[in-house]
């Protein structure tokens, strides 16, 4: 959670504000625009640019970091709580 806060701090104040209102407060674009007194297009632009910047920050995360996307991709599905893959062939000795 601490890293998320660090990533959010690297966004502009406007981007942080609309991302928080949209994803945490669950407000619509129209509601955010009305509450902040800005055009809906500005809200959409800030959401888009904020999401893009967060994606860049996540992509720059070192692969050996335990919370990195690449690290999670290397873990077996069972470690992530996913059901086993049906395509896996099960052999028995008998």
N, C-alpha and C positions, 0 to 999 in steps of 0.2 A: 504494500500500500504506500510505503514511503517513496518508492520510485515513481509511482503514478503522480504523486504530489510534485516531485521534482520535475517530471515531464510537463505537467500542467503549468508550472512556474515559467517554463520556457516559451509559453504561448503569450500572445498579447493579452492585455486585460479584457478587451472586448471578446476575444475568442474564448477565453476561460469562462467569462460570464455567460455567454450564450450556450456553451457546451454544458455548463452546470445546470442552467435553467432547463435545457432540453432533456438531458439524460438523467439528471438527479431529481429535479423538481417535476419532470415529465410534462413540461409545458409545450404547447404547439408553437410553430414558427409565428403564427398570428398573435398568440398570447404573449410571446417574448417581445415581439415588435411593439405591441400595445403597452406592455409594462415598462419598456425602456424608452419608448417614444422615438423609435427609429423605424425606417422602412423594412418591410418583410424581406426585400432583396438584400439588405445589409445583414440581416440575421442569417439568411441562407449562405451568403458569402463567408461570414465569420465561421459558421458551422463547417462549411466545406474546407476552408483554409485551416481551421483548427484540427479537423480530422486528418487532413493531409500531413500537417506538421507532426501530429502524434504518430502517424504511420512511419514517417521518416525517422523519428526518434526511436521507435521500436525496431526498425530495420538496422539502425546503427548499434543496437545493443550487442555486446560481445556474445559469441556463440557459447562460450564456456560458462556464462552466467546461469545459475540455476533457474532463473525466471525467464530466460530468453525464449523467444518463439522457436528458435532452432533447437534448443535443448528439449523443449516439450515435444517437438516433432520426433526426436530420437527415442523417446520413451515408448515402451510397448503399450498398446491400447489397454491392456489389462491394468497397467499401473495408473492409467487415467480414469479408471472406473468404467471403461467401455466394455461391452460384451465381446467375447472372442469373435474373431472374423469367421464367418461361416465357410469361407473358401479354404480354410486350413484343413488339410487332410489329417484325419486321426487314424493312426495305425495301432493295432493291438498285436500283442505276441500271444501266440497260442498254440 
